Amino acid sequence: MKALSAVILLLEKYPSSSLRSDVTLSVGETYRAIGEFEKAALYYAKFGDEFKNDKRAAESLHLAGILYKGLSKLDDAYKAFSLLIKGQSGSSFAKEALLFMAEIAESKGNNKEAIEYYKKFAKVFAPNNTDRALLALAKSYVLLGRTEGLNAEINALNSFKAMLRSNKNLVAMEARAIVAKELFNIYEKRVKKFNEFSINNLNTISKQVEEKNRLLIQLATKFQGIISLNNDEFTVASLIKIGEMHEKLADDLFQAPSPIKATQKELDAFKSKIERAAFPLRDDAYKYYRQAYDYARKGDSFSNWTQLAYNKMVLLEPKKYPPIKTKIIKPAYLKHKIYVTEATANLVE
């Protein structure tokens, strides 16, 4: 450290030295090597700013931005990446900086600026790296909801979804995941309104049933669109949501108010009419649950939706799918709880 301090003093004492550029960069490298990342970033940024014509300037500013961003010093990171983009626009580091600028702007709530940088990044990388370009575009479309309203976001996401569906050669798994998650969250809020829609007025029961069935078809179509994105997690989630809506409508029909001043024959006829509508809905719900479970089994990932799909099968076929009981262990060396199944409990007891 004494040697490093001496070098820094020499930099201050001889600002016009021909060795200043090499020494400045060397100080940054040394600080990074010993884990003094903030000081390393300072000297990397200093080098990149003072020696713009040096071929190492772009990488130095890139490192400064990365280190500052990792330290959550976003203003300093923003400044370093800005210098990189303005002074070294032709370098590969400057192109990468566009994405970092977008992420920093988004984290600071500057959504319009974030959208601009995501789109610039997408334009730069579209010819050679389609997946990364589509990822940036997907992120920009999500932010539209915060700048231009929900309808603008939904329209953009649906157009993006249609583009992915029309071009089967596009992999874009990360972009698909972002779009699927965002659309799912949007439509899940509408499911809440669907569930709150009551069938409780005998005088208008036909209209209420018709309206709730219309909402079911509308939302099921939206979730089917999410399924078309081929994202494992939200395919399972969407199938479960469609099943739950079918089950909810069936339950509402079973609980619908019966005619008050009716003969037993009329009551039987009313009940029969309700059951003819409700039982097929419940059967369809079970089909969706089974489809969700089968799809989850084929996938390589596990999520809460995978567990929920299994839980639905437990209710459908308890003999074939026994419930998985969990135990909670609290190791002294961990602050958080760990959940394990009975089958694996013996490994930690």
Long-range contacts (C-beta under 8 A, 24 or more apart in sequence): 4-30, 4-31, 21-47, 21-50, 21-51, 21-54, 24-50, 24-51, 25-56, 25-60, 28-60, 28-63, 28-64, 32-63, 32-67, 37-67, 37-70, 37-71, 38-67, 38-68, 38-71, 38-73, 40-67, 41-67, 41-68, 41-71, 41-73, 41-76, 41-80, 44-80, 45-76, 45-79, 45-80, 45-83, 48-80, 48-83, 48-84, 48-87, 48-88, 49-83, 52-87, 52-88, 57-87, 57-88, 58-84, 58-88, 58-91, 58-92, 58-93, 58-94, 59-93, 61-87, 61-88, 61-93, 61-97, 62-93, 62-96, 62-97, 65-97, 65-100, 66-100, 69-100, 69-103, 69-104, 74-104, 74-107, 74-108, 77-104, 78-104, 78-105, 95-121, 95-124, 95-125, 98-124, 99-136, 102-136, 102-139, 102-140, 106-139, 106-143, 111-143, 111-146, 111-147, 112-147, 114-139, 114-140, 114-143, 115-140, 115-143, 115-144, 115-147, 118-143, 130-170, 130-172, 131-170, 131-171, 131-172, 131-173, 131-174, 131-175, 134-164, 134-170, 134-172, 134-175, 135-172, 135-174, 135-175, 135-178, 137-175, 138-174, 138-175, 138-178, 138-179, 139-178, 141-179, 142-178, 142-179, 142-182, 150-186, 153-182, 153-186, 154-183, 154-186, 157-182, 157-183, 158-183, 158-225, 161-225, 161-228, 161-229, 164-229, 165-228, 165-229, 173-231, 176-229, 176-230, 176-231, 177-231, 177-233, 177-234, 179-229, 180-226, 180-229, 180-231, 180-233, 180-234, 180-235, 181-231, 181-233, 181-234, 183-222, 183-225, 183-226, 184-223, 184-226, 184-234, 184-237, 184-238, 184-241, 187-219, 187-222, 187-223, 187-226, 187-241, 188-241, 190-219, 190-222, 191-219, 191-241, 191-244, 191-245, 194-219, 194-245, 194-248, 195-245, 195-248, 198-252, 199-252, 199-253, 199-255, 199-256, 200-256, 200-257, 201-257, 202-257, 202-258, 202-259, 202-260, 205-256, 205-257, 209-253, 209-256, 209-277, 212-249, 212-252, 213-249, 216-245, 216-246, 216-249, 219-245, 220-245, 232-295, 232-296, 232-299, 232-300, 232-301, 233-301, 233-303, 233-305, 234-305, 235-295, 236-292, 236-295, 236-296, 236-299, 236-303, 236-305, 236-306, 236-309, 237-303, 237-305, 239-288, 239-289, 239-291, 239-292, 239-295, 239-309, 240-288, 240-289, 240-292, 240-305, 240-308, 240-309, 240-312, 242-288, 243-284, 243-285, 243-286, 243-287, 243-288, 243-289, 243-292, 243-312, 244-285, 246-281, 246-282, 246-284, 246-285, 246-288, 247-281, 247-282, 247-285, 249-278, 249-281, 250-278, 250-279, 250-281, 250-282, 250-285, 251-278, 253-277, 253-278, 253-281, 254-278, 286-316, 289-313, 289-316, 290-316
